[in-house]
Amino acid sequence: MKLLTASALLCAMMALTAAEDECYVLKKSSSCPCDWTEYNDQCYLYVSTPLAWGDAQKNCQSMSANLASVQSLEEYQLIQRLISSGGRTWIGGSDGQKEGYWFWIDGTPLKYTNWCQKEPNNMGGNEQCMEMNFSGDKCMNDQNCQDQFPSVCIKRK
């Protein structure tokens, strides 16, 4: 029995070492953690687990990150490439403090947006959080923060 346990432990350690080596080979020129994507001195991670906006932000914070802020069309397109499903995804915009005053949760200025036509519209008076990849136009939309979507986290290197 001890030999079987030792063999299983050895196999698990070899698998982890191989995974770490693979990550090192793939990311040897990056200072981002494994599974994160580097772009413009920042690291991005797509989180496929659907969460409410606040829970998605809390999840990002647990990794020393925030929900993604978007500063340019190029960055928006990069984030779209990270989203494996291509579906609706939380990013870090909110007007929860004051209706119509949008800000990024990481404190960076909100200079770039890609709002869908007639958005943001605060439909039903209860849409304070920003999602991307809304509708066929794959644009930004204000959405109820309690809805659950995947998310993208961002952190500085």
Buried (B, 14 or more C-beta within 10 A) or exposed (E): EEEEEEEEEEEEEEEEEEEEEEBEEEBEEBEBBEEBBBBEEBBBBBBEEBBBBBBBBEBBBEBEBBBBBBBEEEBBEBBBEBBEEEBBBBBBBBBBEEEEEBBBBBEBEBEBBBBBEEBBEEEEEEBBBBBBBBEEEBBBBBBBBEBBBBBBBBBEE
